[in-house]
Amino acid sequence: MHVTPSDLRLLRQDGAVVRFAVLESMAFVLAEIPPTGSGGTALEAPCTRPHWGFVVAGEVTVEVEGERQRIFAGSAFHLPSSGPAHRFIVPGAARIAGFEPIDPFTDTSDAGLAARGYELMAPEHVGAATVVPAAIEPLADTNRIDVRPWAMSGLVLTQARFGPGSGYTAEWCDAAHWGLVTAGRLAIEWEDDIEILTAGDVYHCPGGPPGHRLEAADPASIVDLTPTEAFAGGRIAAWRRRPVEAVEPAAPGVPIAVAGLG
């Protein structure tokens, strides 16, 4: 399944605009911080939830036990649930996109969100969403897929660039994925269906069968998350598996992992 930026539900809390979609066990969230920054918003409250995110625009500082780390636009980051509490500090206008597990008992109805202090918004009040996390150079090589993976506590973050005509002969994949199309257009071909996605779309491939594969007639790129256990066995695309075999797992106890995209 996939959602376009216009499909994202729209909320506001403490001056920050939040757009989101629930994709099975994960929520995709796009937070838009006003020019006044994060002061007085829920972003600065201590948090222990895990996050796999991208700084789309602006600059974000993550504070963990008094230590601060700046993260700039075009970078991905991960904060594990096993680490100490963290909080986000944003000095000015910024956009942060990302995924986090969602409790199946969380009430995401309009009434439930309003009860938690969110103001329901209409798209015409805030304008269009910009989801793409980085300007990524297109890959011109025909039939080639260029892959960069990072191990991030239970999930593998993959940045992939597709050259023209790539993916059509890839193996069927049964692994679950949550991701973003960051440039171009591509198809998710299922063994029994097909979906067409374009830049800015958010997608989820449930674990198969039926299996799927990603196909690009023209240059395209994605950033997505795949459960680490999926690489241990079963059907998974070779272009995903091969580079992951060389990735060192993140050191235990590291409070934040940062990867530069682009």
Protein Blocks (a to p, Z undefined) as FASTA:
>chain_A
ZZdfklpccddeehiacddddehjaccddddddfkbjnhiaklpccfbdcddddfbhcdd
ddeehiacdddehiacdddfkbccdddddfbdcdddddddddfkbccbfklmmmnopacd
dfklnopadfbfbdcdddfbghiacdddddeehiacddddddehihjlgccdfbdcdddd
fehjdddddfkbccdddehiacdddddddddddddfbacdddddddfklmngcjddfklm
mmmmmpccddehiabdcddeZZ
